[in-house]
Amino acid sequence: QVLLVESGGGLVQAGGSLRLSCAASGRTSGSRAMGWFRQGPGKEREFVAAITPSGDSTSYADSLKGRFTISRDSAKNTVYLQMNSLKPEDTAVYYCAARRFGGSWPFSAPYAYEYWGQGTQVTVSS
């Protein structure tokens, strides 16, 4: 089992920054790729970013590249999402997820992930 708990969400003005954290626990949590997804009002869940188990490679949604940065701290078993230059359209519930073992699915595919956190709300005001 893998337990994921997000934190760091809140209200921020457009142009501001926020850092989300995802604390992971469980025997296999450190061996899995991790991803961030988000779901805005009236929208479907969409891919934000992903990172390999070792942290040697990352992937981002094209529209977010350059503003968002994903990272992980192996010692703390925590993955982070640094969000800069926030826009109102970034308003959403943000979820972290742990990828399944095996397979060769795209990092952006929700079905490639086995465990999900409960989400943390990010609201960007104009």
ROVO-686366 format. One record per atom (N, C-alpha, C): atom name; z, x, y; residue in three letters. Coordinates in nm, 4 decimals, m for minus. Layout:
REM residues N
name,zz,xx,yy,resn
CA,Z,X,Y,Ala
...
REM end
This chain:
REM residues 126
name,zz,xx,yy,resn
N,0.0000,0.0824,m0.1196,Gln
CA,0.0000,0.0000,0.0000,Gln
C,0.0000,0.0865,0.1256,Gln
N,m0.0676,0.0381,0.2280,Val
CA,m0.0712,0.1043,0.3572,Val
C,m0.0298,0.0034,0.4634,Val
N,0.0692,0.0397,0.5429,Leu
CA,0.1157,m0.0441,0.6515,Leu
C,0.0738,0.0179,0.7836,Leu
N,0.0119,m0.0619,0.8691,Leu
CA,m0.0361,m0.0165,0.9985,Leu
C,0.0279,m0.0994,1.1089,Leu
N,0.0829,m0.0320,1.2092,Val
CA,0.1481,m0.0995,1.3208,Val
C,0.0945,m0.0434,1.4511,Val
N,0.0255,m0.1285,1.5281,Glu
CA,m0.0295,m0.0874,1.6569,Glu
C,0.0733,m0.1048,1.7677,Glu
N,0.0592,m0.0246,1.8723,Ser
CA,0.1420,m0.0374,1.9908,Ser
C,0.0674,0.0213,2.1098,Ser
N,0.1163,m0.0060,2.2300,Gly
CA,0.0598,0.0524,2.3498,Gly
C,m0.0268,m0.0406,2.4321,Gly
N,m0.0506,m0.1613,2.3844,Gly
CA,m0.1302,m0.2556,2.4602,Gly
C,m0.0547,m0.3071,2.5810,Gly
N,m0.1272,m0.3733,2.6703,Gly
CA,m0.0658,m0.4276,2.7897,Gly
C,m0.1682,m0.4666,2.8932,Gly
N,m0.1212,m0.4873,3.0149,Leu
CA,m0.2053,m0.5266,3.1279,Leu
C,m0.2344,m0.4053,3.2149,Leu
N,m0.3611,m0.3851,3.2479,Val
CA,m0.4015,m0.2717,3.3297,Val
C,m0.5149,m0.3145,3.4229,Val
N,m0.5214,m0.2533,3.5404,Gln
CA,m0.6283,m0.2824,3.6351,Gln
C,m0.7580,m0.2148,3.5934,Gln
N,m0.8699,m0.2740,3.6341,Ala
CA,m0.9997,m0.2132,3.6089,Ala
C,m1.0021,m0.0713,3.6642,Ala
N,m1.0562,0.0204,3.5857,Gly
CA,m1.0603,0.1607,3.6233,Gly
C,m0.9418,0.2404,3.5728,Gly
N,m0.8423,0.1722,3.5214,Gly
CA,m0.7234,0.2386,3.4717,Gly
C,m0.7383,0.2874,3.3292,Gly
N,m0.6293,0.3422,3.2766,Ser
CA,m0.6291,0.3993,3.1426,Ser
C,m0.5140,0.3444,3.0598,Ser
N,m0.5311,0.3520,2.9293,Leu
CA,m0.4296,0.3061,2.8361,Leu
C,m0.4463,0.3833,2.7066,Leu
N,m0.3359,0.4147,2.6400,Arg
CA,m0.3419,0.4805,2.5102,Arg
C,m0.2758,0.3943,2.4043,Arg
N,m0.3522,0.3593,2.3029,Leu
CA,m0.3012,0.2822,2.1914,Leu
C,m0.2597,0.3752,2.0780,Leu
N,m0.1565,0.3358,2.0050,Ser
CA,m0.1099,0.4120,1.8903,Ser
C,m0.1104,0.3238,1.7667,Ser
N,m0.1362,0.3841,1.6528,Cys
CA,m0.1312,0.3142,1.5249,Cys
C,m0.0510,0.3991,1.4282,Cys
N,0.0698,0.3551,1.3988,Ala
CA,0.1560,0.4258,1.3052,Ala
C,0.1257,0.3787,1.1637,Ala
N,0.0939,0.4726,1.0761,Ala
CA,0.0579,0.4414,0.9384,Ala
C,0.1656,0.4894,0.8422,Ala
N,0.1899,0.4116,0.7394,Ser
CA,0.2822,0.4512,0.6342,Ser
C,0.2228,0.4141,0.4992,Ser
N,0.2674,0.4840,0.3950,Gly
CA,0.2136,0.4637,0.2619,Gly
C,0.1596,0.5938,0.2058,Gly
N,0.1613,0.6076,0.0758,Arg
CA,0.1272,0.7339,0.0114,Arg
C,m0.0131,0.7830,0.0418,Arg
N,m0.1097,0.6917,0.0499,Thr
CA,m0.2493,0.7306,0.0682,Thr
C,m0.2978,0.7217,0.2125,Thr
N,m0.2107,0.6870,0.3048,Ser
CA,m0.2542,0.6636,0.4417,Ser
C,m0.3150,0.7875,0.5061,Ser
N,m0.2615,0.9043,0.4772,Gly
CA,m0.3112,1.0275,0.5356,Gly
C,m0.4434,1.0749,0.4774,Gly
N,m0.4888,1.0138,0.3689,Ser
CA,m0.6122,1.0529,0.3023,Ser
C,m0.7294,0.9616,0.3363,Ser
N,m0.7076,0.8662,0.4222,Arg
CA,m0.8104,0.7684,0.4556,Arg
C,m0.8674,0.7892,0.5950,Arg
N,m0.9961,0.7616,0.6080,Ala
CA,m1.0535,0.7504,0.7410,Ala
C,m0.9916,0.6294,0.8104,Ala
N,m0.9810,0.6369,0.9408,Met
CA,m0.9197,0.5301,1.0180,Met
C,m1.0169,0.4802,1.1244,Met
N,m1.0056,0.3528,1.1565,Gly
CA,m1.0926,0.2948,1.2568,Gly
C,m1.0182,0.2058,1.3534,Gly
N,m1.0781,0.1869,1.4695,Trp
CA,m1.0315,0.0898,1.5679,Trp
C,m1.1398,m0.0165,1.5855,Trp
N,m1.0983,m0.1414,1.5852,Phe
CA,m1.1849,m0.2551,1.6118,Phe
C,m1.1213,m0.3394,1.7207,Phe
N,m1.1999,m0.4277,1.7801,Arg
CA,m1.1451,m0.5174,1.8802,Arg
C,m1.2119,m0.6537,1.8706,Arg
N,m1.1409,m0.7548,1.9192,Gln
CA,m1.1935,m0.8900,1.9209,Gln
C,m1.1571,m0.9549,2.0534,Gln
N,m1.2575,m0.9767,2.1380,Gly
CA,m1.2375,m1.0394,2.2671,Gly
C,m1.2401,m1.1905,2.2567,Gly
N,m1.2055,m1.2596,2.3659,Pro
CA,m1.2052,m1.4064,2.3671,Pro
C,m1.3426,m1.4630,2.3328,Pro
N,m1.3484,m1.5479,2.2320,Gly
CA,m1.4730,m1.6111,2.1927,Gly
C,m1.5735,m1.5189,2.1269,Gly
N,m1.5310,m1.4000,2.0869,Lys
CA,m1.6214,m1.3041,2.0255,Lys
C,m1.5770,m1.2692,1.8845,Lys
N,m1.6694,m1.2125,1.8083,Glu
CA,m1.6370,m1.1644,1.6752,Glu
C,m1.5794,m1.0234,1.6830,Glu
N,m1.5128,m0.9834,1.5776,Arg
CA,m1.4553,m0.8505,1.5730,Arg
C,m1.5662,m0.7449,1.5759,Arg
N,m1.5495,m0.6423,1.6597,Glu
CA,m1.6505,m0.5395,1.6732,Glu
C,m1.5909,m0.4001,1.6598,Glu
N,m1.6746,m0.3090,1.6165,Phe
CA,m1.6346,m0.1708,1.5962,Phe
C,m1.6132,m0.0996,1.7284,Phe
N,m1.5084,m0.0173,1.7341,Val
CA,m1.4789,0.0625,1.8521,Val
C,m1.4965,0.2112,1.8235,Val
N,m1.4229,0.2619,1.7246,Ala
CA,m1.4262,0.4045,1.6935,Ala
C,m1.3700,0.4287,1.5548,Ala
N,m1.4023,0.5441,1.4967,Ala
CA,m1.3498,0.5825,1.3662,Ala
C,m1.3316,0.7331,1.3608,Ala
N,m1.2451,0.7777,1.2696,Ile
CA,m1.2168,0.9195,1.2542,Ile
C,m1.1940,0.9515,1.1078,Ile
N,m1.2405,1.0684,1.0634,Thr
CA,m1.2264,1.1106,0.9252,Thr
C,m1.0819,1.1492,0.8955,Thr
N,m1.0453,1.1605,0.7664,Pro
CA,m0.9068,1.1953,0.7315,Pro
C,m0.8579,1.3238,0.7967,Pro
N,m0.9429,1.4256,0.8023,Ser
CA,m0.9040,1.5535,0.8607,Ser
C,m0.9160,1.5558,1.0122,Ser
N,m0.9816,1.4565,1.0682,Gly
CA,m1.0033,1.4531,1.2115,Gly
C,m1.1179,1.5404,1.2583,Gly
N,m1.2009,1.5876,1.1664,Asp
CA,m1.3094,1.6784,1.2019,Asp
C,m1.4347,1.6079,1.2503,Asp
N,m1.4395,1.4761,1.2366,Ser
CA,m1.5569,1.4010,1.2792,Ser
C,m1.5144,1.2650,1.3311,Ser
N,m1.5824,1.2189,1.4357,Thr
CA,m1.5535,1.0885,1.4948,Thr
C,m1.6819,1.0106,1.5156,Thr
N,m1.6662,0.8799,1.5298,Ser
CA,m1.7789,0.7914,1.5535,Ser
C,m1.7370,0.6860,1.6550,Ser
N,m1.8297,0.6485,1.7442,Tyr
CA,m1.8002,0.5528,1.8496,Tyr
C,m1.9105,0.4494,1.8638,Tyr
N,m1.8728,0.3312,1.9087,Ala
CA,m1.9732,0.2355,1.9523,Ala
C,m2.0472,0.2951,2.0717,Ala
N,m2.1795,0.2766,2.0746,Asp
CA,m2.2603,0.3391,2.1797,Asp
C,m2.2124,0.3031,2.3201,Asp
N,m2.1735,0.1791,2.3389,Ser
CA,m2.1336,0.1329,2.4711,Ser
C,m2.0006,0.1913,2.5178,Ser
N,m1.9234,0.2468,2.4266,Leu
CA,m1.7915,0.2991,2.4591,Leu
C,m1.7863,0.4509,2.4636,Leu
N,m1.8909,0.5146,2.4184,Lys
CA,m1.8952,0.6603,2.4136,Lys
C,m1.8788,0.7180,2.5539,Lys
N,m1.7854,0.8118,2.5665,Gly
CA,m1.7588,0.8734,2.6955,Gly
C,m1.6383,0.8166,2.7662,Gly
N,m1.5976,0.6960,2.7304,Arg
CA,m1.4799,0.6334,2.7903,Arg
C,m1.3614,0.6300,2.6949,Arg
N,m1.3885,0.6123,2.5661,Phe
CA,m1.2834,0.6018,2.4657,Phe
C,m1.2825,0.7264,2.3780,Phe
N,m1.1632,0.7694,2.3371,Thr
CA,m1.1483,0.8841,2.2492,Thr
C,m1.0499,0.8528,2.1377,Thr
N,m1.0915,0.8734,2.0136,Ile
CA,m1.0041,0.8535,1.8994,Ile
C,m0.9533,0.9887,1.8510,Ile
N,m0.8283,0.9930,1.8082,Ser
CA,m0.7698,1.1152,1.7555,Ser
C,m0.6608,1.0788,1.6556,Ser
N,m0.6136,1.1783,1.5808,Arg
CA,m0.5040,1.1524,1.4878,Arg
C,m0.4123,1.2727,1.4791,Arg
N,m0.2858,1.2452,1.4514,Asp
CA,m0.1835,1.3467,1.4350,Asp
C,m0.1344,1.3357,1.2914,Asp
N,m0.1735,1.4312,1.2081,Ser
CA,m0.1395,1.4258,1.0664,Ser
C,0.0105,1.4330,1.0421,Ser
N,0.0803,1.5151,1.1204,Ala
CA,0.2240,1.5307,1.1035,Ala
C,0.2978,1.4002,1.1286,Ala
N,0.2493,1.3219,1.2247,Lys
CA,0.3121,1.1946,1.2580,Lys
C,0.2481,1.0767,1.1861,Lys
N,0.1389,1.1033,1.1145,Asn
CA,0.0634,0.9987,1.0451,Asn
C,0.0280,0.8857,1.1417,Asn
N,m0.0247,0.9250,1.2551,Thr
CA,m0.0558,0.8315,1.3623,Thr
C,m0.1966,0.8555,1.4150,Thr
N,m0.2678,0.7474,1.4425,Val
CA,m0.3993,0.7556,1.5037,Val
C,m0.3907,0.6961,1.6439,Val
N,m0.4659,0.7530,1.7376,Tyr
CA,m0.4602,0.7120,1.8767,Tyr
C,m0.5976,0.6686,1.9264,Tyr
N,m0.5960,0.5846,2.0275,Leu
CA,m0.7178,0.5486,2.0988,Leu
C,m0.6897,0.5609,2.2475,Leu
N,m0.7453,0.6634,2.3100,Gln
CA,m0.7332,0.6826,2.4536,Gln
C,m0.8464,0.6080,2.5216,Gln
N,m0.8125,0.5162,2.6101,Met
CA,m0.9106,0.4328,2.6779,Met
C,m0.9060,0.4622,2.8276,Met
N,m1.0176,0.5078,2.8821,Asn
CA,m1.0282,0.5402,3.0235,Asn
C,m1.1337,0.4537,3.0908,Asn
N,m1.1275,0.4472,3.2234,Ser
CA,m1.2229,0.3693,3.3026,Ser
C,m1.2397,0.2292,3.2471,Ser
N,m1.1289,0.1635,3.2241,Leu
CA,m1.1307,0.0322,3.1607,Leu
C,m1.1988,m0.0724,3.2477,Leu
N,m1.2679,m0.1635,3.1807,Lys
CA,m1.3408,m0.2717,3.2452,Lys
C,m1.2877,m0.4057,3.1962,Lys
N,m1.3053,m0.5121,3.2743,Pro
CA,m1.2597,m0.6439,3.2290,Pro
C,m1.3157,m0.6832,3.0926,Pro
N,m1.4376,m0.6425,3.0616,Glu
CA,m1.4973,m0.6749,2.9333,Glu
C,m1.4332,m0.6022,2.8160,Glu
N,m1.3425,m0.5077,2.8445,Asp
CA,m1.2669,m0.4418,2.7391,Asp
C,m1.1479,m0.5255,2.6938,Asp
N,m1.1204,m0.6344,2.7634,Thr
CA,m1.0098,m0.7215,2.7273,Thr
C,m1.0290,m0.7758,2.5862,Thr
N,m0.9307,m0.7521,2.4997,Ala
CA,m0.9421,m0.7924,2.3602,Ala
C,m0.8124,m0.7614,2.2875,Ala
N,m0.8020,m0.8127,2.1664,Val
CA,m0.6990,m0.7679,2.0743,Val
C,m0.7565,m0.6494,1.9980,Val
N,m0.6851,m0.5389,1.9980,Tyr
CA,m0.7312,m0.4175,1.9337,Tyr
C,m0.6578,m0.3972,1.8015,Tyr
N,m0.7353,m0.3707,1.6964,Tyr
CA,m0.6820,m0.3538,1.5618,Tyr
C,m0.7127,m0.2143,1.5090,Tyr
N,m0.6173,m0.1546,1.4389,Cys
CA,m0.6477,m0.0340,1.3633,Cys
C,m0.6629,m0.0710,1.2168,Cys
N,m0.7381,0.0096,1.1437,Ala
CA,m0.7685,m0.0205,1.0046,Ala
C,m0.7834,0.1074,0.9244,Ala
N,m0.7487,0.1003,0.7962,Ala
CA,m0.7621,0.2122,0.7038,Ala
C,m0.8786,0.1866,0.6090,Ala
N,m0.9668,0.2839,0.5975,Arg
CA,m1.0878,0.2689,0.5182,Arg
C,m1.0609,0.2706,0.3683,Arg
N,m1.1459,0.2008,0.2946,Arg
CA,m1.1389,0.2006,0.1490,Arg
C,m1.1795,0.3359,0.0927,Arg
N,m1.1318,0.3661,m0.0281,Phe
CA,m1.1795,0.4816,m0.1013,Phe
C,m1.3115,0.4481,m0.1694,Phe
N,m1.3954,0.5495,m0.1884,Gly
CA,m1.5233,0.5298,m0.2543,Gly
C,m1.6229,0.4601,m0.1648,Gly
N,m1.7422,0.4381,m0.2174,Gly
CA,m1.8462,0.3720,m0.1418,Gly
C,m1.9049,0.4602,m0.0337,Gly
N,m2.0105,0.4115,0.0279,Ser
CA,m2.0773,0.4837,0.1357,Ser
C,m2.1173,0.3859,0.2452,Ser
N,m2.0201,0.3078,0.2907,Trp
CA,m2.0474,0.2079,0.3927,Trp
C,m2.0464,0.2700,0.5312,Trp
N,m2.1147,0.2063,0.6268,Pro
CA,m2.1093,0.2561,0.7646,Pro
C,m1.9674,0.2498,0.8198,Pro
N,m1.9335,0.3442,0.9047,Phe
CA,m1.8016,0.3434,0.9662,Phe
C,m1.7791,0.2200,1.0519,Phe
N,m1.8873,0.1598,1.0996,Ser
CA,m1.8764,0.0452,1.1882,Ser
C,m1.8593,m0.0872,1.1155,Ser
N,m1.8650,m0.0876,0.9838,Ala
CA,m1.8597,m0.2108,0.9059,Ala
C,m1.7157,m0.2504,0.8758,Ala
N,m1.6733,m0.3690,0.9178,Pro
CA,m1.5363,m0.4128,0.8903,Pro
C,m1.5023,m0.4177,0.7421,Pro
N,m1.6019,m0.4507,0.6579,Tyr
CA,m1.5755,m0.4611,0.5146,Tyr
C,m1.5494,m0.3267,0.4492,Tyr
N,m1.5718,m0.2172,0.5197,Ala
CA,m1.5425,m0.0845,0.4669,Ala
C,m1.3941,m0.0501,0.4755,Ala
N,m1.3160,m0.1349,0.5386,Tyr
CA,m1.1744,m0.1083,0.5611,Tyr
C,m1.0870,m0.2004,0.4773,Tyr
N,m0.9836,m0.1432,0.4190,Glu
CA,m0.9001,m0.2146,0.3235,Glu
C,m0.7726,m0.2705,0.3841,Glu
N,m0.7137,m0.1982,0.4786,Tyr
CA,m0.5876,m0.2403,0.5387,Tyr
C,m0.6036,m0.2543,0.6887,Tyr
N,m0.5364,m0.3553,0.7440,Trp
CA,m0.5454,m0.3857,0.8864,Trp
C,m0.4084,m0.4070,0.9478,Trp
N,m0.3928,m0.3635,1.0723,Gly
CA,m0.2725,m0.3934,1.1466,Gly
C,m0.2797,m0.5327,1.2054,Gly
N,m0.1730,m0.5738,1.2727,Gln
CA,m0.1663,m0.7072,1.3310,Gln
C,m0.2328,m0.7156,1.4679,Gln
N,m0.2616,m0.6034,1.5288,Gly
CA,m0.3312,m0.6005,1.6557,Gly
C,m0.2388,m0.5888,1.7752,Gly
N,m0.2927,m0.5371,1.8849,Thr
CA,m0.2201,m0.5282,2.0104,Thr
C,m0.3119,m0.5723,2.1238,Thr
N,m0.2599,m0.6540,2.2142,Gln
CA,m0.3396,m0.7133,2.3207,Gln
C,m0.3605,m0.6149,2.4353,Gln
N,m0.4857,m0.6015,2.4774,Val
CA,m0.5214,m0.5237,2.5957,Val
C,m0.5897,m0.6178,2.6942,Val
N,m0.5356,m0.6272,2.8148,Thr
CA,m0.5926,m0.7125,2.9175,Thr
C,m0.6247,m0.6290,3.0401,Thr
N,m0.7500,m0.6335,3.0838,Val
CA,m0.7952,m0.5566,3.1992,Val
C,m0.8284,m0.6533,3.3120,Val
N,m0.7586,m0.6416,3.4226,Ser
CA,m0.7794,m0.7300,3.5365,Ser
C,m0.8788,m0.6696,3.6342,Ser
N,m0.9529,m0.7556,3.7039,Ser
CA,m1.0523,m0.7114,3.8007,Ser
C,m0.9932,m0.6996,3.9392,Ser
REM end
